[in-house]
């Protein structure tokens, strides 16, 4: 699965990550797209997406070997 799909899966199933993104980072599910999950510059969500993926793997919502 690609990075965007994995981020969306984690946010869909992990209430704790979804709440953290919305309340702490002010970033919502619809704010992620193909371009900004790979963008590590200001205005992109690359670093945030990496945190979401790491937490998703830790919580068992995705498997690291499933990522492209």
PEPE-V111594 format. One record per backbone hydrogen bond with DSSP energy under -0.5 kcal/mol. CO is the residue of the C=O (numbers start at 1). NH is the residue of the N-H. If there is no record, write none. Layout:
CO:NH
CO:NH
//
This chain:
1:68
2:6
3:7
4:8
5:9
6:10
7:11
8:12
9:13
10:14
13:15
14:18
15:19
16:20
17:21
18:22
19:23
20:24
20:25
21:25
21:26
21:27
28:31
29:32
33:37
35:38
36:45
38:40
39:46
41:44
45:49
46:50
47:51
48:52
49:53
50:54
51:55
52:56
53:57
54:58
55:59
56:60
56:61
56:62
57:60
63:66
64:67
//
